[in-house]
């Protein structure tokens, strides 16, 4: 057992090394004054200054943040409503069907989702740009929020709701004073996950963007095609660090929820 456990750790370290070595390499050379991805000469923040002084890039950053925040907020509201709707479905077969439909959207290839949205917006006469990107980000973020909130709903003891109703609470009071407070950590976790997915998305956004509107992921791809520039490294590093902050925020709220409520819904 000890040998198996040790080899499991070695395997995990190997996987993490493969995943994070290219990112570390990219971040390392973002501080290279030589302007190349080899032969590190000296430490510099020149490329970060170049990124921060690019007005067009700052507008793209603002576009990305606005889309991410709006889509995450709307997706969180719709996801909570969807999770509640699935939770209160009485027929197990129907509940499993709804969960399967929700999960299919998560595991479907981004290329297929992006092409589907492109076709939908074209047929609906919606111009590609801010609206199309926002709608598509909301659509693929809702299932993520549902998946974050629904397990927490399943942990909630039904006796809490029964006790609230016995004390004279109406449906709105049960929702606002019992269910939503219990779900708060998972709601915030879902919001942060939706925000992260929106910020990092490239494939879907690439299909539905247009009319001069762009996001960071699409801009990084466009610049990379033009040739090697360490400003891309600096921009990618900033985006990676911001994403890591969101992931940390997600785990903080997850841990907070675990401390507030124990197994079986006891507080």
N, C-alpha and C positions, 0 to 999 in steps of 0.2 A: 504493500500500500504506500509506504514512504517513497519507494522508487517511482511508482506511478505518479505520485503527487509532485515529485521533483521534476520528472519529465514534462508534466503538464505546465509547470512554471517556465521551463526552458522553451516549450512550444509557444507560450504566450509572449515571452520576451522576444522570440524570433519574429512572430507576427507583428508585434508593435514596432520592432526595428524596421521591418520592411515598410510599414505604413508611414512612420514618422521620419525616417532618414531623408527622403526627398524633400520633405517640408523643412527639416532642419538645414539641409543644404541650401535651399532657396532663401531661407531667412539669414543664413550666415553670409551669403554673398550680397545681400541687400545692403550691407555695410562696407562693401569693397569699393575703394576709391578708384580702382583700376578700370571699372566699367565693363568687366567681363565676368563670366561664370567660372573662371579658373585663375590661378595665380593671384591669390589675395595679396594686395599691396599694403593698404593701411585702412584704419577705421575711419568712416565718414558717415555723416547724416545727409549728404548731398542729395541722395535719391529720394529721401523722405521730404526734404524741402521742395524738391521738384514736384512731387506729388501734391503737396499742400498748396503750392503756388499756381497750380493748374485750375483756372476758373471753370473750364468745361468739365473737368473731372469732379470738382466739388459739387457741381450741379447734378452730375450723375450719382454721386454719393447721396445727395439729398433725395433724389428720385427713388433710390434704392431703399433708403430708410422710411420714406413716406409710404411706399408700397408695402414694405415689410410690416410696419406698425399697423396700418389700416387693415391689411389682409389678416394679420394675426388677431386683431381685435374682433373683426367681424366673424372670422372663422371660430374664435373661442366662443362667441355667443351662439352661433349656429351649432357648434359641436356640443355644447352643454345641452341645448334643446334636443339635439339628436340622441345624445346619450340617455337623457331622461325618457324620451319616446321609446327607445329600445328597451330600457329597463322596465317600463310599465306594460310592455307587450306580454300578454298572458300565455299565448301559445308558444311553446318552446321551439317548434319547427319554424314558425314565423320569425322568432327572435334570432335563431341560428342563420336563417336566410338573410336577414338584415345585416347581421354581423359579417357574413361572408361577402355581401355586396360592398360593405364598408372596407373590408380588408383587401378586396381585389383592387381598389383604387390606390392602395398604398404600395402593393407589390407589382403593379403594372409598370412596364418600362416607360420612362419619361418621354422617350421619343414618340411612343404611341399616344400618350396623353397630350403631348404638345401638338402633334399632327391633328388629333381629334378636335382640340380647341381651335386650331387654325381653320379647319373646315367649318366648324360651328360658327365662328365669328364671321367668316366669309359669307356663309349662307344667310346669316342674320343681318348682314349689312353693317356690322360694328367695325369701325376703323381700328386698325392695329395701332396701339400706343398705350397710353397710361391706363385707359379703361380696360382694354383687353388683358393687359398684364395683371392688373389688380383682380379682375374676375377669375382669371385662371389660378392665381395664387390662393385666393379664397377657396376655390374648389378643391385643390389638392391638399389644403391645410385642414379642412373640416374633418376628414377621416382620422387624421392624426390626433386631433383634440378629442374626438369620440373615443379613440383607443386609450387615451390617457385618463379620461373621466369615468368611463363605464366601469372599470375594475374597482375604482374607489366607491362607486355607487353600490356595487355588489357586496362590499364590506360593511355597508351601513346596516345596522340592526333595524328590522321592521318595527320593533317595539318602540323605537324613538318616535316614529310617525304616529303609531297608535296612541302613545302617551300624550303627544301634542294634541291630537284630535279629541281625546278624552277630556283634556283641559279646556276645550272650546276653540282651539285654533282652526281657522279656515284654511282652504287650500293655499292661498297666497302667503299666509303666516307660516304654514308648514314649510313652504318652499324657501321663504326668505329667512326664517329663523332656525330651521333645522337642517334642511338639505343643503342649501348653498354654503352656510358656514362650514359644514362637514366637508364639502367638496372644494373649498377654497384653495388648499395646497395643490390639488390635482388640476384645478382650473388654471392656476398660475403656471404650473409645469407644462400644461398643454399650450398656453400662450407662448412661453419661451421656446418650446419645440417648434411651433408654427412659425415664430419669428426667425428661428435658425434656418428652417427649411426654405423660407422665402428669401433670406439673404444669400443662401448658398446656391439656390436653383439656377441652373444654366439652360438645360435642354428645353424645358417647357417655355421659358422666357424667350429663348432664341427663336422659337416658332411664332410667338404671338406679339413680339415687339415690332415697332415700326414708327414712321412719321417723325423720325429724329429722336424718339424716346429710347433710352437705353438704361441698363442697370450695370452694376459693377462687374458681375460675372461675365456678361456679354462684352463689356468694354475690355476686360482683361484678355478675353479670347481674341478680340479684334486686334489689340496691341501686340499680342504674342505672335500673331500671324505676320506682322510687319517686320519682325526681327527681334533679336535679343536686346532688351533694355532693362537695366537694373531698377528702373522706376516700376516695372512690372513686379519685380521681387518685393520692393517696398510696399506697393499697393496690396499685393497678395498677403504679405506679412501682417499688415494692419487689419485686413479682413479676417485672417485666421485668428488673430488675437481677440478681435471683437466677438467672433463666433465662440471662442473658448470661454469668454466672459458670460455669454448667454448659456452655455452648457453648465458652467459653474452655478449660475443662477437657478437653472432647472434642478440641479441636485440639491441645492440649499433648500428649495421649497419642498422637494421630495422628502428630504430628511426631516424637515419641520413637520410635514404631515405625518411621518412615521412616529415622531415623538408625541404629537398631540393626540393621536388616536391609535390605540393598540389593536390587537387582533380581536375580531368579533365586534368591533365598533365601540369599545369602551374608551372613554376619555380619561 
